[in-house]
Amino acid sequence: MLLLGMEEVDLKGIVLTNADTIDSFGMDAHWKIAHLCNRSDVPIVLSHAGGWNPFPYVYRQMSLLRGWIA
């Protein structure tokens, strides 16, 4: 959000890696943040690269459940 709000920064794009989140939900969240900041011109892409030490998939699912419970 910080970079999206800086007018002096020429942000070329945002790359999301599937390491600490579930890719489809992470992409949706990034898209919503970009639109909230009125920066729909910045492309958001999903990388095929994996993280060095990604969270296990079970932990990633827990973050979704916490969102529903909270």
One Martini backbone bead per residue (centre of mass of N, CA, C, O) as a GRO file, in nm:
protein
   70
    1MET     BB    1   0.056   0.064  -0.018
    2LEU     BB    2   0.290   0.257  -0.011
    3LEU     BB    3   0.370   0.246  -0.314
    4LEU     BB    4   0.085   0.309  -0.430
    5GLY     BB    5   0.085   0.611  -0.283
    6MET     BB    6   0.337   0.692  -0.453
    7GLU     BB    7   0.391   0.923  -0.704
    8GLU     BB    8   0.722   0.904  -0.737
    9VAL     BB    9   0.659   0.608  -0.802
   10ASP     BB   10   0.738   0.363  -1.061
   11LEU     BB   11   0.526   0.118  -1.072
   12LYS     BB   12   0.529  -0.185  -1.262
   13GLY     BB   13   0.472  -0.419  -1.034
   14ILE     BB   14   0.330  -0.728  -0.896
   15VAL     BB   15   0.469  -1.010  -0.717
   16LEU     BB   16   0.345  -1.333  -0.644
   17THR     BB   17   0.410  -1.581  -0.409
   18ASN     BB   18   0.369  -1.931  -0.323
   19ALA     BB   19   0.439  -1.938   0.034
   20ASP     BB   20   0.229  -1.771   0.262
   21THR     BB   21  -0.012  -1.842   0.070
   22ILE     BB   22  -0.294  -1.845  -0.120
   23ASP     BB   23  -0.296  -1.749  -0.433
   24SER     BB   24  -0.596  -1.661  -0.486
   25PHE     BB   25  -0.621  -1.483  -0.226
   26GLY     BB   26  -0.375  -1.302  -0.275
   27MET     BB   27  -0.467  -1.182  -0.544
   28ASP     BB   28  -0.731  -1.060  -0.440
   29ALA     BB   29  -0.603  -0.874  -0.228
   30HIS     BB   30  -0.422  -0.710  -0.422
   31TRP     BB   31  -0.647  -0.605  -0.601
   32LYS     BB   32  -0.803  -0.452  -0.378
   33ILE     BB   33  -0.573  -0.263  -0.295
   34ALA     BB   34  -0.529  -0.127  -0.569
   35HIS     BB   35  -0.823  -0.015  -0.592
   36LEU     BB   36  -0.819   0.147  -0.326
   37CYS     BB   37  -0.561   0.320  -0.454
   38ASN     BB   38  -0.614   0.377  -0.759
   39ARG     BB   39  -0.419   0.117  -0.909
   40SER     BB   40  -0.511  -0.049  -1.188
   41ASP     BB   41  -0.232  -0.011  -1.362
   42VAL     BB   42  -0.107  -0.232  -1.185
   43PRO     BB   43   0.033  -0.523  -1.223
   44ILE     BB   44  -0.071  -0.861  -1.126
   45VAL     BB   45   0.133  -1.145  -1.047
   46LEU     BB   46   0.207  -1.494  -1.071
   47SER     BB   47   0.442  -1.697  -0.959
   48HIS     BB   48   0.618  -2.010  -1.010
   49ALA     BB   49   0.775  -1.960  -0.774
   50GLY     BB   50   0.911  -2.062  -0.484
   51GLY     BB   51   0.982  -2.072  -0.172
   52TRP     BB   52   1.233  -2.145   0.044
   53ASN     BB   53   1.023  -2.142   0.321
   54PRO     BB   54   0.734  -2.244   0.327
   55PHE     BB   55   0.443  -2.270   0.435
   56PRO     BB   56   0.234  -2.484   0.521
   57TYR     BB   57  -0.074  -2.552   0.402
   58VAL     BB   58  -0.222  -2.568   0.674
   59TYR     BB   59  -0.148  -2.277   0.765
   60ARG     BB   60  -0.280  -2.131   0.531
   61GLN     BB   61  -0.571  -2.225   0.598
   62MET     BB   62  -0.592  -2.087   0.880
   63SER     BB   63  -0.613  -1.793   0.774
   64LEU     BB   64  -0.897  -1.835   0.658
   65LEU     BB   65  -1.044  -1.918   0.918
   66ARG     BB   66  -0.985  -1.661   1.080
   67GLY     BB   67  -1.147  -1.473   0.894
   68TRP     BB   68  -1.426  -1.610   0.956
   69ILE     BB   69  -1.423  -1.584   1.273
   70ALA     BB   70  -1.358  -1.264   1.313
   0.00000   0.00000   0.00000
